[in-house]
Amino acid sequence: MEPKENLQNFKKLVNKEKSGWLEKAKYRRENKAWLDKSASIAIRILSEIRKQKPVNGMSQKRLAEEMRVTPQYINKVVKGKENLTIETICKIERVLGVSLMEVPSFYVFQEYPSPVVIYKKVERNNAQPIAIKQLDFQLVGKTPNYTNYISDGTHG
C-alpha cells in the first residue's frame, strides 16, 4: 500500500468526536476521595445482596423497590459512581440490615474542683455515657477548662 492509501484508511477509522478522556481523568482525580469510598460501599452492597439472595430473595431490583427509587439509580450506586447522601446510605442500611458507615464517638470532659478529670465516652445514638474513667493529673497554674468536645484519637 502507498502512504496516501494508509493515511486515507486511517482517517476512515478515526472518530471525529472527542472522547472526553482528559475531562474524565480530571474528574476522577478531583473526586478520588469520595469515588473510592463510594466504590467500597458499592462492593459491600453487592456482597450483601449476594449473601441475602438465597435467604430472602434480595436483588438490586428489590432493593430499589424497597427504597422507592429506580433500578437505574441502584445500578449507578453499585457501580460506585453515585455521590451518596447520608439519607440514601441510611435507607440502604435499613433495607439490607447492615451498617455501611460508622460515625466515631466523642468524649465529653467535665472539670471538677479537684485535680481529677472524669471523662465519659458518648455514643451517637442515645448520647448516654458508655464508659467512665477517672484520670489523675497535676494542676499547674490555672485550672484548664475541659468542657469542650474532643474527638477520639486527638489531643486537645
Salt bridges, closest charged atoms under 4 A:
ASP36 OD2 - LYS32 NZ 2.62
GLU48 OE1 - ARG44 NH1 2.95
GLU66 OE2 - ARG62 NE 2.70
GLU87 OE2 - LYS91 NZ 3.79
GLU102 OE1 - ARG124 NH2 3.40
